[in-house]
């Protein structure tokens, strides 16, 4: 007999060699119906896995994040099986579960179309009805490589060839279909009850634009039809709030093929929102003791070699010139830190000078892969609220907490604090190429950051392998309307740069010491923040952020002069105002202003002009009726100055 510790802390005894599925049935018949996989001593396993020793067992259902991943990954295999049945010459690439479903990349002679998706979905339903058992088996590296090469699966063969010689290489078989996979999977295809293939996209093999373009099919699946119906409703709502759609409709930004991918053009209204945000952030940073810098958009490779970016981040940079051909090689900056460190080193520093808080509204350049770019969220040129704090070890905790206070204040003002989450991103000691090889410094710095985070009391998740190459970081995460999580703000503790740049200060004992560096953004990338705000408010920005705050709507030509007087008065008070002088019916003008998400509409007819009043319509409160001009102005200015939402 073996002892199995369950999630609730209880201990159950089972006969040695029992499968997870059999054990779960003994625990609860209801749980057995819901189970999709399990964790044994923290390792994900199939329900057919045999328990041979005392262990901890966590049963996974679709309600668990890990359970959804198993469910969706199995469905990606079902979809691949359907594709192979319908298009036998197709070569398989990868088919992972993602945050809200799954995809699979295929190499096909003729690109898929909408009709093909319908056929594939119908074939998926057939495979589900066949209720095929899903079986795992293991092969040696040589055997696995031979099979995939004989089957012409060049992408699978490439993946296998890169695995260590002693790697356990597992496959999953369902009916006539077999696929290389680490698993785990559902026990049979019939467990999937509802599937929807969502869309097609192109995707370079391994995300590298130098590789072949593959066909990617996205989909989602559920254990109940009602869950799929609810999900599809949410997707429809997400489409309505998608910043790509709303941003173009409201003329906030556009893209242009001749300009290039990942290089959005901010139109006057979008640029105005960015300007408002930038002024807000810069003023708040100055109030909190930051000094501003202005540094070049490019530098010689020498600077990036000192910082380590050349060694660890070169592929993500835009490089001008060639080390083989040119005497001087330049690169557009992917971040501002090396430049600000040079400013710090421009003179000898005392402990009395620290902390030094440097901020810059920085335009940065990163060579993102074509398949990764999306609207304003992931672009090749962007502007960021970048800053670096040079501090003594004794100041590290207080300054880090000050950074968090600034970020939380800005997020609260924007109205998105309740939508963010925190991730403590740590290094991966096994990845020597990605990170600075200094285990002692990593452990010490991560311990310091964890102490600070626990003291502040913010809820966070830990993520190995997500740190910057020079230090751990706190990532502030936000989900877009499609459920994809993006990092919007980072705070990093850097133990490496002070050493690389020989940054020092003179302490109280007149000795040279190394400072710590805190890298941070306060609002993150302005373009990404704009995308986030568009989706948060569905384009209906709070009045203080709206590119046009008031639209004055004269009913006829007789009121245009008076309307302009009102607009001029508002303009002189700093209000962003427009007059609709068009010879259109007032109902049409009102509808146009509503579609443009204008916070306030001032309708002016003969009666309002004679009485010195305004007929006020609020986007949020509806028809407010007649108001005297000064009364409306006081209401508006208060709303703007308090940044009310």
GIHU-V263685 format. One record per residue. RES is the residue in one letter. PHI is phi in radians with two decimals (none if undefined). PSI is psi as a letter, one per 30 degrees, with the letter a starting at -180 (none if undefined). D_LAST is the distance of its C-alpha to the last C-alpha in whole Angstrom. Layout:
res: (RES;RES)
phi: (PHI;PHI)
psi: (PSI;PSI)
d_last: (D_LAST;D_LAST)
This chain:
res: (X;X;X;X;X;X;X;X;X;X;X;X;X;X;X;X;X;X;X;X;X;X;X;X;X;X;X;X;X;X;X;X;X;X;X;X;X;X;X;X;X;X;X;X;X;X;X;X;X;X;X;X;X;X;X;X;X;X;X;X;X;X;X;X;X;X;X;X;X;X;X;X;X;X;X;X;X;X;X;X;X;X;X;X;X;X;X;X;X;X;X;X;X;X;X;X;X;X;X;X;X;X;X;X;X;X;X;X;X;X;X;X;X;X;X;X;X;X;X;X;X;X;X;X;X;X;X;X;X;X;X;X;X;X;X;X;X;X;X;X;X;X;X;X;X;X;X;X;X;X;X;X;X;X;X;X;X;X;X;X;X;X;X;X;X;X;X;X;X;X;X;X;X;X;X;X;X;X;X;X;X;X;X;X;X;X;X;X;X;X;X;X;X;X;X;X;X;X;X;X;X;X;X;X;X;X;X;X;X;X;X;X;X;X;X;X;X;X;X;X;X;X;X;X;X;X;X;X;X;X;X;X;X;X;X;X;X;X;X;X;X;X;X;X;X;X;X;X;X;X;X;X;X;X;X;X;X;X;X;X;X;X;X;X;X;X;X;X;X;X;X;X;X;X;X;X;X;X;X;X;X;X;X;X;X;X;X;X;X;X;X;X;X;X;X;X;X;X;X;X;X;X;X;X;X;X;X;X;X;X;X;X;X;X;X;X;X;X;X;X;X;X;X;X;X;X;X;X;X;X;X;X;X;X;X;X;X;X;X;X;X;X;X;X;X;X;X;X;X;X;X;X;X;X;X;X;X;X;X;X;X;X;X;X;X;X;X;X;X;X;X;X;X;X;X;X;X;X;X;X;X;X;X;X;X;X;X;X;X;X;X;X;X;X;X;X;X;X;X;X;X;X;X;X;X;X;X;X;X;X;X;X;X;X;X;X;X;X;X;X;X;X;X;X;X;X;X;X;X;X;X;X;X;X;X;X;X;X;X;X;X;X;X;X;X;X;X;X;X;X;X;X;X;X;X;X;X;X;X;X;X;X;X;X;X;X;X;X;X;X;X;X;X;X;X;X;X;X;X;X;X;X;X;X;X;X;X;X;X;X;X;X;X;X;X;X;X;X;X;X;X;X;X;X;X;X;X;X;X;X;X;X;X;X;X;X;X;X;X;X;X;X;X;X;X;X;X;X;X;X;X;X;X;X;X;X;X;X;X;X;X;X;X;X;X;X;X;X;X;X;X;X;X;X;X;X;X;X;X;X;X;X;X;X;X;X;X;X;X;X;X;X;X;X;X;X;X;X;X;X;X;X;X;X;X;X;X;X;X;X;X;X;X;X;X;X;X;X;X;X;X;X;X;X;X;X;X;X;X;X;X;X;X;X;X;X;X;X;X;X;X;X;X;X;X;X;X;X;X;X;X;X;X;X;X;X;X;X;X;X;X;X;X;X;X)
phi: (none;-2.15;-1.79;-2.13;-1.53;-1.67;-1.04;-1.42;1.65;-1.34;-2.04;-2.06;-1.86;-2.35;-1.24;-1.00;1.62;-1.16;-1.39;-1.01;-1.03;-1.16;-1.13;-1.13;-1.08;-1.24;-1.27;-2.86;-1.14;-1.14;-1.13;-1.08;-1.21;-1.62;-1.10;-2.06;-2.96;-2.69;-2.01;-2.00;0.93;1.48;-1.72;-1.24;-2.44;-1.28;-1.19;-1.48;-1.12;-1.66;-1.65;-1.97;-2.45;-0.97;-2.81;-1.81;-2.18;-2.11;-1.46;-1.82;-2.09;-1.10;-1.23;-1.49;-1.00;-1.17;-1.14;-1.03;-1.03;-1.09;-1.05;-1.26;-1.18;-1.06;-1.15;-1.12;-1.18;-1.08;-1.13;-1.09;-1.10;-1.09;-1.10;-1.13;-1.16;-1.46;-2.28;-1.00;-1.41;-1.14;-1.79;-1.62;-1.88;-2.25;-2.55;-1.47;-1.32;-2.15;-1.08;-2.31;2.40;-2.76;-2.56;-2.48;-1.75;-2.18;-1.81;-2.18;-1.19;-2.01;-0.96;-1.15;-2.27;-1.08;-1.12;-1.09;-1.04;-1.07;-1.10;-1.12;-1.09;-1.13;-1.19;-1.02;-1.07;-1.11;-1.13;-1.09;-1.15;-1.19;0.86;-1.26;-1.16;-1.83;-2.07;-1.74;-2.55;-2.08;-2.22;-1.24;-1.05;-1.15;-1.12;-1.09;-1.11;-1.08;-1.07;-1.18;-1.16;-1.13;-1.46;1.30;-1.49;-1.14;-1.28;-1.14;-1.08;-1.11;-1.11;-1.14;-1.09;-1.61;-1.35;-1.06;-1.02;-1.69;-1.18;-1.45;-1.84;-1.88;-2.22;-2.19;-2.05;-2.42;1.10;-1.44;-1.74;-2.30;-2.47;-1.10;-2.95;-1.40;1.30;-1.37;-2.38;-1.11;-1.26;-2.76;-1.25;-1.21;-1.21;-1.46;-1.88;-2.55;-2.34;-2.45;-1.50;-1.67;-2.90;-1.91;-2.71;-1.57;-2.65;-1.23;-1.00;1.07;1.21;-1.82;-1.17;-1.41;-1.57;-1.20;-1.38;-1.84;-1.74;-1.88;-1.97;-1.69;-2.71;-2.61;-2.56;-2.57;-1.40;-2.46;-1.11;-1.08;-1.20;-1.15;-1.03;-1.13;-1.12;-1.14;-1.11;-1.13;-1.12;-1.11;-1.14;-1.09;-1.05;-1.15;-1.74;-1.00;-1.15;-1.10;-1.31;-1.16;-1.03;-1.37;-1.08;-1.55;1.01;-1.57;-2.68;-2.59;-2.21;-2.46;-1.03;-1.12;-1.25;2.21;-1.27;1.32;-2.24;-1.18;-1.80;-1.39;-1.44;-0.85;-1.22;-1.16;-1.10;-1.15;-1.07;-1.06;-1.09;-1.06;-1.09;-1.10;-1.13;-1.04;-1.19;-1.10;-1.14;-1.20;-1.13;-1.08;-1.09;-1.72;1.64;-1.50;-1.87;-1.71;-2.19;-2.45;-2.15;-1.14;-1.39;-2.53;-2.73;-1.17;-1.04;-0.95;-1.14;-1.27;-1.25;-1.12;-1.30;1.75;-1.13;-1.09;-1.40;-1.93;-2.40;-1.01;-1.12;-1.64;-1.95;-1.61;-1.86;-1.91;1.74;-2.35;-1.12;-1.37;-1.90;-1.89;-1.23;-2.22;-1.88;-1.95;-2.53;-1.16;-1.29;-1.57;-2.82;-1.75;-0.92;-1.05;-1.18;-1.21;-1.18;-1.15;-1.13;-1.03;-1.40;-1.20;-2.71;-1.22;-2.00;-1.87;-1.04;-1.21;-1.37;-1.62;-1.34;-1.88;-1.97;-1.82;-2.25;-2.70;-1.43;-1.85;-1.57;-2.14;-2.36;-2.38;-1.46;-1.23;-1.17;-0.97;-1.25;-1.60;-1.36;-2.71;0.87;-1.69;-1.38;-2.32;-2.35;-1.64;-2.23;-2.66;-2.06;-2.33;-1.54;-1.57;-2.80;-2.42;-1.91;-1.78;-2.36;-1.37;-0.96;-1.22;-1.58;-0.98;-1.13;-1.11;-1.23;-1.08;-1.15;-1.14;-1.10;-1.08;-1.12;-1.09;-1.08;-1.12;-1.11;-1.16;-1.09;-1.17;-1.11;-1.31;1.49;-2.11;-1.06;-1.28;-1.75;-1.75;-2.36;-2.07;-2.24;-1.54;-1.67;-1.97;-1.45;-1.98;-1.08;-1.50;-1.76;-1.23;-1.34;-1.38;-2.12;-1.01;-1.54;-2.56;-0.93;-1.11;-1.16;-1.06;-1.10;-1.14;-1.18;-1.12;-1.12;-1.10;-1.15;-1.08;-1.04;-1.14;-1.09;-1.18;-1.20;-1.19;1.52;-1.43;-1.32;-2.51;-1.88;-1.66;-2.41;-1.30;1.40;-1.95;-1.24;-1.23;-1.17;-1.93;2.98;-1.22;-2.59;-1.76;-1.74;-1.77;-1.83;-2.48;-1.68;-1.35;-1.14;-1.59;1.54;-1.38;-1.59;-2.19;-1.45;-1.84;-2.50;-2.28;-2.28;-2.21;-1.81;-1.99;-1.68;-1.60;-1.05;-0.99;-1.30;-1.06;-1.65;0.90;-1.44;-2.45;-2.54;-1.64;-1.51;-1.08;-1.64;1.12;-1.97;-1.34;-2.32;-1.55;-1.43;-1.72;-2.10;-1.89;-1.53;-2.78;-2.04;-1.84;-2.24;1.40;-1.35;-1.10;-1.11;-1.16;-1.13;-1.08;-1.03;-1.11;-1.24;-1.01;-1.29;-1.07;-1.81;0.90;1.49;-1.59;-1.09;-0.96;-0.95;-1.14;-1.74;-1.09;-1.11;-2.16;-1.61;-2.43;-2.06;-1.67;-2.09;-1.22;-1.26;-2.47;-1.09;-1.10;-1.77;-1.10;-1.07;-1.15;-1.05;-1.19;-1.10;-1.09;-1.09;-1.13;-1.12;-1.17;-1.05;-1.18;-1.63;1.56;-1.50;-1.50;-2.37;-2.35;-1.96;-1.60;-1.57;-1.09;-1.46;-2.19;-1.15;-1.11;-1.07;-1.16;-1.08;-1.13;-1.07;-1.07;-1.16;-1.14;-1.13;-1.43;1.09;-1.24;-1.10;-2.34;-2.08;-1.94;-1.58;-2.18;-2.01;-1.10;-1.12;-1.10;-1.19;-1.19;-1.59;1.14;-2.11;-2.31;-1.58;-1.75;-2.06;-1.79;-1.05;-1.62;-1.79;1.47;-1.33;-1.64;1.33;-1.35;-2.36;-1.30;-1.02;-1.13;-1.10;-1.15;-1.07;-1.07;-1.07;-1.15;-1.10;-1.10;-1.08;-1.25;-1.16;-1.57;0.91;-1.16;-1.87)
psi: (k;l;k;k;k;l;e;g;f;l;k;k;k;l;k;k;f;k;l;e;e;e;e;e;e;e;e;k;e;e;e;e;f;f;k;f;a;l;k;j;h;f;k;k;l;l;f;f;k;k;j;f;l;k;l;k;k;j;k;k;l;f;f;k;e;e;e;e;e;e;e;e;e;e;e;e;e;e;e;e;e;e;e;e;e;e;i;f;g;k;k;k;c;l;i;l;k;a;e;h;b;l;l;k;k;k;j;l;e;k;k;l;a;e;e;e;e;e;e;e;e;e;e;e;e;e;e;e;f;f;h;k;k;j;k;k;l;k;l;l;e;e;e;e;e;e;e;e;e;e;f;g;i;e;e;e;e;e;e;e;f;f;l;l;e;g;k;j;j;l;l;k;k;j;b;f;k;k;k;k;k;f;a;l;l;l;f;l;f;f;f;k;f;k;k;k;k;e;l;l;l;k;k;k;k;g;g;j;f;f;l;k;k;l;k;k;k;k;l;l;l;l;f;k;e;e;e;e;e;e;e;e;e;e;e;e;e;e;e;f;f;k;f;e;e;e;e;e;e;g;h;e;l;l;l;k;e;f;e;l;k;g;i;l;j;k;l;e;e;e;e;e;e;e;e;e;e;e;e;e;e;e;e;e;e;e;f;g;g;k;k;k;l;j;l;l;f;l;l;l;f;e;e;f;e;e;f;f;e;e;e;f;g;e;f;g;l;j;k;j;l;k;f;e;e;k;e;k;k;l;k;k;k;f;l;f;e;e;e;f;e;e;e;e;g;f;l;k;k;l;f;f;f;k;k;k;j;k;l;k;j;k;k;l;k;k;i;k;k;e;f;f;k;j;b;f;e;j;l;f;k;l;k;k;i;k;l;k;k;j;l;l;e;f;f;e;e;e;e;e;e;e;e;e;e;e;e;e;e;e;e;e;e;f;g;g;e;f;f;l;l;k;k;j;k;l;l;j;f;f;i;f;e;f;l;k;i;i;e;e;e;e;e;e;e;e;e;e;e;e;e;e;e;e;e;e;g;k;k;l;k;k;j;k;g;g;l;l;f;g;l;l;l;j;k;j;k;k;k;l;f;g;f;k;k;l;k;f;k;k;k;k;k;j;f;e;e;e;e;e;g;h;k;l;l;k;a;f;g;h;k;k;l;k;l;l;k;j;k;l;l;f;f;a;k;e;e;e;e;e;e;e;e;e;e;e;g;h;f;i;l;l;e;f;f;k;e;j;e;k;k;k;j;k;e;l;f;f;g;e;e;e;e;e;e;e;e;e;e;e;e;f;g;g;k;j;k;l;k;j;g;k;i;l;k;e;e;e;e;e;e;e;e;e;f;g;h;k;e;k;k;j;k;j;a;e;e;e;e;e;f;h;l;k;j;k;k;k;e;e;f;a;j;f;a;k;k;l;e;e;e;e;e;e;e;e;e;e;e;e;f;f;h;k;none)
d_last: (62;59;56;52;49;47;43;43;46;49;52;54;57;58;61;61;60;58;55;52;52;55;53;50;52;54;51;49;50;46;45;48;46;43;44;43;45;45;45;48;48;44;46;45;48;49;50;53;53;56;56;59;58;56;52;48;47;44;43;41;39;37;34;35;33;37;38;36;37;41;40;39;41;44;42;42;46;47;45;47;50;50;49;53;54;53;53;56;56;53;52;49;47;44;42;40;37;34;30;30;34;37;38;42;43;46;49;50;53;51;47;45;44;42;45;46;43;44;48;46;44;47;49;47;47;51;51;49;51;54;52;54;54;52;55;54;57;58;60;61;60;63;63;59;59;63;61;58;60;63;60;59;55;55;51;52;55;53;51;54;56;53;53;55;59;59;55;55;55;54;54;53;55;54;57;58;55;55;52;51;49;48;47;46;46;46;50;50;49;49;46;43;43;40;39;37;38;35;36;38;37;40;40;42;44;43;40;42;43;46;47;48;45;45;43;40;40;36;36;35;37;37;39;39;38;35;33;34;33;29;29;30;27;24;26;25;22;22;23;21;18;21;19;23;23;20;20;23;22;20;22;20;23;27;30;33;36;38;36;36;34;31;31;28;27;24;24;23;19;19;21;18;15;18;19;15;15;18;18;15;17;21;20;19;22;24;23;24;27;27;30;29;32;33;35;37;36;39;42;45;46;47;44;43;46;45;42;43;41;44;45;42;40;42;42;38;39;40;43;45;49;51;53;56;56;54;55;51;49;45;42;38;36;34;33;33;34;38;37;36;38;41;39;39;43;44;45;46;44;44;42;41;39;37;34;34;30;30;27;27;25;28;29;31;33;34;36;35;37;36;36;33;31;28;25;23;23;27;29;32;30;27;25;24;23;26;27;31;31;35;36;39;39;39;35;34;32;31;29;28;26;25;24;22;20;19;18;16;14;13;12;10;8;8;7;11;13;14;15;17;21;24;27;30;32;36;39;41;45;47;45;47;46;42;42;44;47;47;46;47;44;42;42;42;39;37;38;37;33;34;34;31;29;31;30;27;27;24;25;27;29;32;34;37;38;34;34;35;39;39;37;34;31;27;26;22;22;19;20;20;20;24;24;25;24;24;24;21;22;25;27;31;34;36;40;42;41;42;45;45;44;47;44;45;45;47;47;48;51;52;51;49;47;44;41;38;35;32;30;26;23;20;18;21;22;19;21;20;16;16;18;15;12;14;15;12;10;14;13;10;8;5;7;8;10;11;15;16;13;16;19;22;24;28;30;33;35;35;32;31;32;30;27;28;28;25;23;25;24;20;21;23;20;19;17;17;19;22;24;26;29;31;33;32;31;28;27;27;25;22;23;23;19;18;19;18;14;14;11;14;18;20;23;26;30;33;32;29;31;33;31;29;26;23;22;19;17;13;12;10;12;16;19;18;22;23;22;24;23;22;20;17;17;17;14;12;13;12;8;9;11;9;7;4;0)
